[in-house]
């Protein structure tokens, strides 16, 4: 029988096998360090985009509904309802304390006498809808008391000057 000499590459392969576990740990550390914050930032930005779309649509619809109302109180009630419904479409619950709507209507100077108390032909309406997007969220707990990003939209519209004619 012939004696065989050990292959010189065996030691190198054994050394690589002993470091295999360290490589797995390094990859996990890098993935957790880079990937988790990236995914978290993407989720926050998705919430910001959703809030941008929701506030813009809610302000537009509230203004549109206000100018088609039959009276000031009816118009304000309908505008608030329209705003809440649009926000609910985007997943923002009615009565959410982070959401708000301000409506201001007035008669600009020089408008015909049909505009009284901020309602009527020629009245100008300004609707501002805001939503605070929570930046910090904890798993299974949701948003916590922390900094928020204020997102808002403003819509200006005017009641048609000829609205009372032919109605």
C-alpha positions in Angstrom: 0.0 0.0 0.0 1.1 3.3 -0.8 1.0 6.1 1.8 -0.9 9.2 0.7 0.2 12.7 1.6 -2.4 15.1 3.0 -3.7 17.5 0.4 -2.4 21.0 1.0 -5.8 22.6 0.4 -7.7 20.7 3.2 -6.6 23.1 5.9 -7.9 26.1 4.0 -11.3 24.5 3.4 -11.6 23.7 7.1 -10.7 27.3 8.0 -13.5 28.6 5.7 -16.0 26.2 7.3 -15.2 27.5 10.8 -15.8 31.1 9.6 -19.1 30.3 7.9 -21.2 31.1 11.1 -19.4 34.5 11.4 -20.4 35.4 7.9 -24.1 34.6 8.6 -24.0 36.8 11.7 -22.3 39.7 9.7 -25.0 39.5 7.0 -27.8 39.5 9.6 -26.3 42.6 11.3 -25.9 44.4 8.0 -29.4 43.5 6.9 -31.0 44.5 10.2 -28.9 47.7 10.3 -29.8 48.8 6.8 -33.0 47.1 5.8 -35.2 47.7 8.8 -34.8 51.5 8.9 -35.3 51.6 5.2 -38.6 49.7 5.4 -39.7 51.8 8.3 -38.9 55.0 6.3 -40.9 53.7 3.4 -43.9 53.0 5.6 -43.8 56.5 7.1 -43.6 58.0 3.6 -46.5 55.9 2.5 -48.6 57.3 5.4 -47.5 60.8 4.4 -48.6 60.2 0.8 -51.9 58.8 1.9 -52.4 61.9 4.1 -51.5 64.2 1.2 -54.1 62.6 -1.0 -56.7 62.5 1.7 -56.4 66.1 2.8 -56.4 67.4 -0.8 -59.5 65.5 -1.7 -61.3 66.3 1.5 -60.7 70.0 1.1 -61.8 70.1 -2.5 -65.0 68.1 -1.8 -65.9 70.2 1.3 -65.5 73.4 -0.7 -67.6 72.0 -3.6 -70.3 70.8 -1.3 -70.4 74.1 0.6 -71.1 76.2 -2.5 -74.0 73.9 -3.5 -75.7 74.1 -0.2 -79.2 75.6 0.3 -78.3 77.7 3.3 -75.3 78.5 5.5 -75.9 76.0 8.2 -76.9 73.3 5.8 -73.7 74.0 3.7 -71.4 73.9 6.7 -73.0 70.6 7.9 -72.7 69.1 4.4 -69.1 70.3 4.0 -68.1 68.7 7.3 -69.8 65.4 6.4 -68.2 65.4 2.9 -64.7 66.0 4.5 -65.2 63.1 7.0 -66.4 60.7 4.3 -63.5 61.5 2.0 -61.0 61.1 4.9 -62.7 57.7 5.8 -62.2 56.6 2.2 -58.4 57.0 2.9 -58.6 55.1 6.2 -58.8 58.0 8.5 -61.5 57.3 11.1 -64.3 59.9 11.7 -63.5 61.7 14.9 -59.8 61.0 14.7 -58.1 63.7 16.9 -55.2 64.0 14.4 -57.6 65.2 11.6 -59.1 68.7 11.4 -61.1 70.9 9.1 -61.5 74.7 9.2 -64.0 76.4 6.9 -64.1 80.2 6.4 -66.6 81.9 4.2 -67.0 85.6 3.6 -68.4 88.1 1.3 -65.7 90.0 -0.6 -66.1 93.8 -0.9 -68.0 95.0 -3.9 -70.1 91.8 -4.3 -73.8 92.2 -5.0 -76.3 92.2 -2.1 -77.0 88.5 -2.6 -74.0 87.5 -0.4 -75.1 87.8 3.3 -73.1 86.5 6.2 -70.6 84.6 4.1 -73.2 82.7 2.1 -74.9 83.5 -1.2 -73.9 84.4 -4.7 -70.3 85.7 -4.9 -69.3 84.4 -1.4 -65.7 83.2 -1.1 -65.0 79.9 0.7 -61.7 78.7 2.1 -61.4 75.2 3.4 -58.3 73.9 5.2 -58.0 70.2 6.1 -55.1 69.0 8.2 -53.9 65.6 9.4 -50.9 64.8 11.7 -49.0 61.8 10.6 -47.4 59.9 13.5 -43.7 59.3 12.9 -43.0 56.8 15.7 -44.9 53.6 15.9 -44.3 50.5 18.0 -45.2 47.0 16.9 -48.6 45.8 18.4 -49.1 49.3 20.0 -49.4 51.6 17.0 -48.6 55.3 17.2 -47.1 56.7 20.4 -46.9 60.2 21.7 -44.0 61.5 19.6 -43.3 64.0 16.8 -45.8 64.2 14.0 -45.7 65.5 10.5 -48.4 68.1 9.8 -50.0 67.5 6.4 -52.6 69.9 5.1 -54.4 71.2 2.0 -56.3 74.4 1.3 -59.0 74.9 -1.2 -60.4 78.2 -2.3 -63.7 78.5 -4.2 -66.4 81.0 -4.8 -70.2 80.6 -4.9 -71.5 81.2 -8.4 -72.6 84.8 -8.8 -75.6 83.7 -10.9 -76.6 80.9 -8.6 -80.0 82.4 -7.6 -81.1 82.9 -11.2 -83.3 80.4 -12.9 -83.4 78.0 -9.9 
